[in-house]
Amino acid sequence: MSLKSSDSDQLKKTDQSLIALLSDRLSLLAASEFPSLDEQLADVAPLLAEAGIPESVWASVLKSCHATLIPKSATNHVRPRQITIIGGHGRMGRLFKEQLSLVGHNVSVLESEDWEYADQLLSQAELVLVSVPIEYTVDVIKRAAKYLVPNTALCDITSVKTQATQAMLEHHSGPVMGLHPMFGPNIKSFFGQKVVICPGRNDDSFQWLLDFIKSQGGELIVCTPEEHDQMMVIVQATQHFCRFSLGVFLAHARIDIEQSLTMSTPNYRQEIDIVKRLFSQNPHLCVDIMLATEERCDAISFLANTYSRLAKLVARKDREALIQEFENTQSFFEDEIKTFLQPLSITAKTVQRDLKPQMHTNINL
């Protein structure tokens, strides 16, 4: 349906106002240090809820503003470094190559067919970054370490940190650090993205790399490799299994996804987007993330057993047992629920406050 002339004119005026405000926003960001994405979202969360604007829409605006400024500011005061990415033609390797090259670093790539050039590519590098599938990471670290000089900084970006970090510390005498980017390779910049840092040895050798990620608006989380791997059982492996299972179910049931989206809730649309994103990835990567450690396999098995137990209650139509399960879990999440509901309560009070004068006027009329 085409807009009426009056509506079209109003839309143009609104767009002009938005463009002017975005220009002001870009100017403010260019003149100051970027707050984190979480901080910027938290500041306006009640306003977004009150206006009925999904946080994902506003987050997209914030990321676009940041991405616009990166080419203008990121190359300032950068000393070009010699970097080699092992697995640099993979999707995540390409992302790091692009981002590091963008700010002026000299990035080379070593793939499986390039090992005859390993001495040249690795011995002269200031940083060697390992970006290969989980199952090959330790073997590649052992192989690469033979060509490294003592002051070469060595790090990996795989999703299992304990084994990789131990291998780097054991086989390389120089600086070592484990990284885990908590995002996929489709991002345009590091803005608003989390990167887990697992220190290994001589952390100062990586400071320029960490400063680079922070300058892009990334958030760094420091922990031990063991702490990381424990958390990833829940944060990554079980979540992959949940979305993997949902996708398999939808495919087997031959659900018309597009039709379902025409009458969907925001939560359903968001979940379908996440499932689509999962199945757009390399199947080997997805499966490796679930099978990477025994702890992950055990947790997924426990989760599957929980699904099965609850499904049996549904099959028996055991309403009381299901309510009991809900209430038990509700008590577990009690503090988180209070924190979640607080901004909504503030928003509701604001709406009621704003409506009072209008209601009073209507009564007088």
Secondary structure, DSSP 8 states (H G I E B T S, - for coil): ----HHHHHHHHHHHHHHHHHHHHHHHHHHTS----HHHHHHHHHHHHHHHT--HHHHHHHHHHHHHHHHHHHTTTT----EEEEETTTSHHHHHHHHHHHHTT-EEEEE-GGGGGGHHHHHHT-SEEEE---HHHHHHHHHHHHTT--TT-EEEE--S--HHHHHHHHHH-SS-EEEEEESS-TT-SSSTT-EEEEEEEE-GGGGHHHHHHHHHTT-EEEE--HHHHHHHHIIIIIIHHHHHHHHHHHHHHTT--HHHHHHT--HHHHHHHHHHHHHHTS-HHHHHHHHHSSHHHHHHHHHHHHHHHHHHHHHHTT-HHHHHHHHHHHHHHTHHHHHHHHHHHHHHHHHHHHHHHHHHHHHHH-
